[in-house]
Amino acid sequence: MKLTNKMTIGLGLLLLAGCVRNPGDTMNLKQHSGPVKVKSEQRSLSVLEEGRHIVPVREIQNSGYVSLTAIAEATGFHGAWLNTGEYGLGDNDPMWIFRIGESEVKVAGKKSLMPSPAIKEGNELFIPASVLQKLLGGVTVFHASPEEIAFFPKPNQKESGLAGKSLASPKELPDQPKMTAAVEGETASNLLAFAKKYLGVKYEFGTGPYTQTKTFDCSSFTQYVFEQFHIDLPRVASSQAEKGKYVPRDELQAGDLLFFYVPGRFKSNEVVGHVGIYQGNGNMIHASPKPEDGVQITPIDKAYWKDTYLFAKRYS
């Protein structure tokens, strides 16, 4: 497939919630064929076209469908069947959750509708191709045609988190309603002592409640720990990031939540994909598949975490 010279393609560095316009609940992909057009740096089409990742569109029940396994491979997100029988897609926790035979999908814990239900074939789950812009248009760069979805590497850009800073400012991250309790002083000390009891517990993407699975992913760990101190957090990291009060990096206190993106060539660097609890003295405790597998303590000034740091929130 050749793309016309008139196409312009860019990367939308937007948080998923509220950033993507629904192109309409239609299964006629031709009506919405064309590149995702969002504001970004200019870059020639030839450079973008080089290295693109193609996902074929399959006709299932007279409609265009794409494999979530193929989408995960193309974008760099993690995709897996969860122990609930659902299919999760995300970074270090499932931002999107799909169910076999259902049109409803959970996006960062919020309900969204697809034009037709998810269909399982073999060990793969397929979703309508026409819903991709609604679900992924704010975090990836792609061009859709009736035969295929072409994902493009993101344009070069400033990385947030460099030198211990974030591109986001307090004005861009307004304080959200206060939580039910304060994480400060003795509460923070007790919270961290409780969290350390789970050092070494294995990481599992999209895991269920710890009491049943004895595993954590990044956000189920923070949710579980904070819950013991009567602080209710949403299930996924991107939703937890919407709560609390913005804290500059140089004013971090023990008990603050730290949010990071998970780097990938085909996805945005401004979408929260990981969360940890600041422990003090430049360390955080978190559940992660790396550098070790499971709940661990990591210096946040290590190159990877320093470069992928987005912002911190305090709950008080």
C-alpha positions in Angstrom: 0.0 0.0 0.0 1.3 3.4 -1.0 0.4 6.5 1.0 -0.2 9.7 -0.9 2.1 12.7 -0.5 -0.7 14.8 0.9 -0.9 12.8 4.1 0.3 14.3 7.3 1.0 12.2 10.3 1.9 13.2 13.8 2.0 12.0 17.3 -0.5 13.2 19.8 1.2 13.4 23.1 -2.1 13.4 25.0 -3.5 11.6 28.0 -6.0 9.1 26.8 -9.0 10.2 28.8 -10.9 13.0 27.0 -8.4 13.4 24.3 -9.7 11.3 21.4 -12.8 12.1 19.4 -14.9 9.1 18.5 -15.1 8.8 14.7 -18.5 7.1 14.9 -19.8 3.7 15.6 -19.5 2.3 12.1 -18.1 -0.8 10.7 -17.4 0.8 7.3 -13.6 1.4 7.7 -13.4 3.1 4.3 -15.3 6.1 5.7 -12.5 6.7 8.3 -9.5 5.7 6.2 -6.7 8.2 6.6 -4.0 9.2 8.9 -4.4 10.2 12.5 -3.8 14.0 12.4 -2.8 15.6 15.6 -0.4 18.5 16.4 3.3 17.6 16.5 6.6 18.4 15.1 6.8 18.3 11.2 8.5 15.2 9.8 8.6 13.9 6.3 6.3 11.1 5.3 9.1 9.1 3.8 10.9 9.0 7.2 7.7 8.0 9.0 6.9 5.4 6.4 10.3 3.7 6.9 10.0 1.3 9.8 6.2 1.3 10.0 4.6 -1.8 11.6 1.6 -3.3 9.6 -1.4 -5.0 11.3 -3.7 -6.8 8.8 -7.4 -6.2 8.9 -9.4 -9.4 8.8 -13.0 -9.8 7.7 -15.0 -11.4 10.5 -18.8 -11.6 10.3 -18.7 -9.1 7.4 -16.8 -6.5 9.4 -13.1 -5.4 9.6 -11.4 -6.8 12.7 -7.8 -6.6 14.1 -6.0 -8.9 16.5 -5.1 -7.4 19.9 -2.0 -9.6 19.9 -0.9 -8.0 16.7 -1.8 -4.5 18.1 0.3 -5.2 21.2 3.3 -6.3 19.1 3.0 -3.3 16.8 2.7 -0.6 19.5 4.9 -2.0 22.2 2.1 -2.3 24.7 1.8 -5.6 26.7 -1.1 -7.7 25.8 -2.2 -10.9 27.7 -5.1 -13.0 28.8 -5.9 -12.3 32.4 -6.9 -14.8 35.1 -10.4 -13.5 34.9 -10.8 -14.6 31.3 -10.5 -11.0 30.0 -7.8 -9.7 27.7 -5.7 -6.8 29.0 -3.6 -4.3 27.0 -1.3 -1.7 28.6 2.2 -1.1 30.0 2.8 -2.4 33.5 -0.9 -2.7 34.2 -3.9 -3.1 31.8 -5.2 0.3 30.7 -7.7 -1.4 28.3 -9.7 -4.5 29.3 -11.8 -6.5 26.8 -14.2 -9.3 27.2 -15.1 -12.1 24.7 -18.4 -11.5 23.0 -18.9 -8.0 24.6 -18.9 -4.5 23.0 -18.0 -2.9 26.3 -14.4 -2.2 27.0 -12.8 -0.7 30.2 -10.4 2.2 29.5 -8.5 3.1 32.6 -11.4 1.8 34.6 -14.0 3.7 32.6 -16.6 2.1 30.4 -16.4 2.6 26.6 -18.4 1.0 23.8 -17.2 -0.6 20.6 -19.5 -0.8 17.5 -19.5 -4.6 17.7 -18.3 -7.2 20.2 -14.8 -8.7 20.6 -14.4 -12.1 19.0 -12.1 -14.9 20.0 -10.4 -17.1 17.4 -7.9 -19.6 18.6 -6.0 -17.9 21.4 -6.4 -14.4 19.9 -9.0 -11.7 20.6 -10.1 -9.5 17.7 -11.8 -6.1 18.0 -13.4 -3.9 15.3 -10.8 -2.0 13.4 -13.0 1.1 13.3 -12.7 1.6 17.1 -8.9 2.0 17.0 -8.9 5.8 16.7 -11.3 6.0 19.7 -9.1 3.7 21.8 -5.6 4.4 20.6 -5.7 7.6 18.6 -4.3 9.7 21.4 -1.3 7.5 22.2 -0.2 6.1 18.9 0.4 7.2 15.3 -1.3 5.1 12.6 -2.9 5.1 9.2 -6.0 3.0 8.7 -7.2 1.4 5.4 -9.7 -1.3 4.7 -6.9 -3.8 4.4 -4.4 -2.9 7.1 -3.5 -0.6 9.9 0.0 0.9 9.6 1.6 2.1 12.9 4.4 4.6 12.6 7.4 5.3 14.9 6.8 8.4 17.0 8.5 11.6 15.8 11.6 12.7 17.7 10.8 14.9 20.6 11.8 16.1 24.0 11.7 13.4 26.6 10.0 14.3 29.8 11.8 13.5 33.1 15.3 14.5 31.9 17.6 15.9 34.6 14.9 15.2 37.2 12.4 17.4 35.6 9.1 16.9 33.9 7.6 18.8 31.0 4.4 19.0 33.0 3.9 22.0 35.3 1.6 22.5 38.2 -0.7 24.5 36.0 -1.0 21.6 33.6 -1.7 19.2 36.5 -4.5 20.8 38.5 -5.0 19.5 42.0 -7.8 16.9 42.2 -10.3 16.4 45.1 -8.6 15.4 48.3 -8.5 11.7 49.2 -10.0 10.3 52.4 -6.9 10.4 54.5 -3.4 12.0 54.6 -0.2 10.2 53.8 2.2 12.1 56.0 4.2 11.7 59.2 3.5 8.5 61.1 1.0 7.3 58.5 3.6 7.4 55.7 6.1 5.6 58.0 3.6 2.9 58.8 2.5 2.6 55.1 6.1 2.1 53.9 6.8 -0.4 56.7 3.7 -2.3 55.5 4.7 -2.1 51.9 8.2 -3.6 52.6 6.5 -6.8 54.0 5.8 -7.7 50.4 9.3 -7.3 49.0 9.9 -10.2 46.6 6.2 -10.9 45.8 6.0 -11.7 42.1 4.8 -9.3 39.4 1.9 -10.4 37.2 0.3 -8.2 34.6 -3.4 -7.5 35.2 -3.4 -9.7 38.3 -6.5 -10.0 40.5 -6.8 -9.3 44.2 -3.7 -10.2 46.2 -5.6 -12.3 48.7 -6.5 -14.6 45.8 -3.5 -14.4 43.5 -0.6 -13.6 45.8 0.9 -11.5 43.0 0.9 -7.8 42.2 1.2 -5.5 39.2 2.3 -1.9 39.7 -1.1 -0.3 40.4 -2.6 -3.3 42.3 0.3 -3.0 44.7 -0.2 0.7 45.4 -3.9 0.2 45.6 -3.6 -2.7 48.1 -1.0 -0.9 50.3 -3.0 2.4 50.5 -6.2 0.5 51.1 -4.8 -0.8 54.4 -4.6 2.8 55.5 -8.2 3.7 54.4 -7.1 5.5 51.2 -9.1 4.4 48.2 -7.1 4.4 44.9 -8.5 3.4 41.5 -7.2 0.1 40.0 -4.8 1.3 37.2 -1.9 3.7 37.3 -3.3 6.2 34.8 -6.4 6.6 37.0 -4.4 6.9 40.2 -2.5 9.7 38.5 -5.7 11.7 38.1 -6.1 11.9 41.9 -4.2 13.8 44.6 -2.0 16.9 44.6 0.8 17.6 42.2 4.3 17.6 43.9 7.5 18.9 42.3 10.3 16.4 42.2 12.5 18.4 44.5 9.8 18.4 47.1 9.1 14.7 47.3 8.1 13.2 50.6 7.8 9.5 51.7 4.4 8.2 50.7 4.1 10.2 47.5 3.1 8.3 44.4 5.5 8.5 41.4 4.3 8.1 37.9 6.3 7.1 34.8 5.8 6.3 31.2 7.0 3.1 29.6 9.1 3.9 26.6 8.3 2.5 23.2 9.1 3.4 19.6 5.4 3.4 18.5 3.7 5.1 21.4 3.4 8.3 23.4 5.8 9.2 26.2 3.2 11.2 28.1 0.9 8.3 29.0 1.2 7.0 32.5 2.3 3.3 32.4 3.8 2.7 35.8 3.5 3.8 39.4 5.6 3.4 42.6 5.6 4.7 46.2 8.4 7.1 47.1 10.3 5.8 50.1 12.6 8.7 50.7 16.4 9.0 50.2 15.9 8.8 46.4 14.3 5.3 46.5 10.9 3.9 45.6 9.1 0.7 46.4 7.1 -0.7 43.5 5.9 -3.9 41.7 7.6 -4.2 38.4 8.8 -6.8 35.8 12.2 -5.1 35.8 15.0 -4.6 36.8 13.9 -7.6 39.0 10.6 -9.4 38.9 8.2 -8.4 41.6 8.0 -5.9 44.5 11.4 -4.2 44.9 13.2 -1.1 46.0 14.8 1.0 43.2 16.7 4.3 43.1 14.7 6.7 41.1 17.8 8.5 39.9 18.9 5.4 37.9 19.0 6.4 34.2 15.8 4.5 33.1 13.6 5.8 35.9 15.0 9.3 35.8 14.3 9.5 32.0 10.8 8.1 32.2 9.6 10.0 35.2 6.5 12.1 34.6 5.3 13.6 37.9 4.3 12.8 41.5 1.1 13.1 43.4 0.4 13.4 47.2 -2.8 12.3 48.8 -3.9 14.5 51.7 
